[in-house]
């Protein structure tokens, strides 16, 4: 990563990153002015230009570059650096502007490439949902937000019943189509929800600001949509679902996943194609049987 900027800096509000770039530009400009005519710091202006491009964007970097070129021109005339021909002063300024523009373009391309790599590292390539890594990272943020705002969270564990049979009898291509169709249903949910493929045919959904009542409504809708999607296939797949709601979230996403998985496996053992709900405390009571079990709409 250029300049090896830490993620904590890149995560700062834009205003603070703008202030950091302006502060660095001011330091370089003052140092260049104090250095006098015998020492030039023109190359050092690449630092604030690069910082602006990487942390804020190319438009702001262009402004920093324009100021840098203009200030250097001012110093040229202030120190009476009237070379053989004035055109040399302006051609030097144009060359510096082109260098700053090229550096900004390269950094912008690197930014885009880094963003693509980050998305790929956190996304399941088949379904386009988050993978376990991405789900844990974003889920941790939601846990912290829920703690600050004292809002509930719900975690959903979903397992596909009969998925192995689809792979065995219809081929893995059809199995992939099933997974993609399930992901499509999850993506159609609320924009604030986080859906992930944890591996194989197991999925998870994190529902922010969702208590037990809202979780029931959301899962009833999702279950109907999943069943309809499988009927259109047609694929002989149903869904065992566990829904754990937390008034006070546990410390980690893994604990929430464990609570939902426990309920999901209880649903799978009791009757495939059902949904089990339970309110859990600060830590998922994964060793206790669910106190509340409710059959959901069954698939085909």
Secondary structure, DSSP 8 states (H G I E B T S, - for coil): -GGG--HHHHTS-HHHHHHHHHHHHHHHHHHHHHH-TT---GGGHHHHHHHHHHHT-HHHHHHHHHHHHHHHHHHHHHTT---SSHHHHHHHHHHHHHHHHHHHHHHHHHHHHHHHHHHHHTB-TTT-SB-HHHHHHHHHHHHHHHHHHT--EEEEEEEEETHHHHHHHH-HHHHHHHHHHHHHHHHTS-TT-EEEEEETTEEEEEEET--HHHHHHHHHHHHHHHHHHHHHHT---EEEEEEEEESS--SSHHHHHHHHHHHHHHHHHH-TT-EEEEEE-SS--TTS--S-EE------
